[in-house]
């Protein structure tokens, strides 16, 4: 019997809703087809945004959306995407499949999408191939409400009122597709570009995100932090957040492995690589702490998720992959890790929202499917805006090979605004159920109810079978002598709601 200890009286930090954030790039069928079909489409839409997708994302409680990239961000010139659609420039999306980008989805459309979703916008600026003036004018265009050339242009294009931009990224992956810069060079560029990301709205300060490391590139973090903190006065490195990108790639970059056909060994390897996220967060934070003694700068994991070989027969530049129970497990492990670091990790954005990499939604024509990853986000939404509380679960190792052993259980616990305790716990073992004894310290449970996501590791939802992996009621749980007692089935994720 594994013991799960919960101390509801020991609050560990606020879980920002943005820890369950998302990312949408002009890549493959994410924006076009997946989110935006245009007003004239036969697919039901409001102002061009697919109604089915918008409704599903609202139900999942999407808190924030990053756009327009990704690598696309450092090739994007925002003025190409405003004004009369018929006159907007067409260009080649060189990075992603060489297809024509007609710029019919631009700033106004993105803000309209966020309005419909009720989520915060996270806009990523162009450092790699853009100018300081271009970035500065974009911020003015979006957020300035007075009289100015850019505010007037926005008004002329139909939006009288300025928008709120909550988050702004100053470049993306500038160590790679965003300009192949060295960390010291980027740090100087960051200092210059961010100067002109002005705060025009006194009530909504823009949260500035600097480009952080690729996975375990600790030198990047060290140099960028050091250089940005030099002579910065009270401005904590001129940044509010530093990004981290880390993808779960089960195989090698050239042969990543298939999304739906994989062995038990590959399943455990995938989860082992996912759990590496915890070490990355801890080590990058330790480096940041050398310069940011007051913890003013958050770590922002603005790209994460599984990256497999594309589905056979699809455009390799579109990064389209199916999504199984294994992806659900990857999402649950990562979201539990982010919760446990909620004092320093303030936003995380899975890549990507629709039809690209580890998506929560897949579409085909007018059909839509909610993936197993979607189910996890919906289940974990109870943690949004909650207080993390201290918890600990006894674990043992599971796996099919000595070097790929992983802990059998992963958990996090919070107290929601509803005053209820929310436990999310995953059993990573493929063939073993575990008896759990949930012990509450200095508190007693009055009532429990639970739900489960459960299935074979390779189960998935597709367009002809949309409900293979869904959230189901889980009744095999009871209160016994003030303990919460249940058996967690193999390869499952459970959410328990406790009234105290
Ligand atoms: O999400 C796909 C790509 O992965 C993004 O464009 C880039 O930032 C990262 O390398």
Boltz pocket constraint, residues with backbone or C-beta under 6 A from the ligand:
constraints:
  - pocket:
      binder: B
      contacts: [[A, 25], [A, 69], [A, 70], [A, 71], [A, 72], [A, 172], [A, 173], [A, 303], [A, 351], [A, 352], [A, 357]]
      max_distance: 6.0
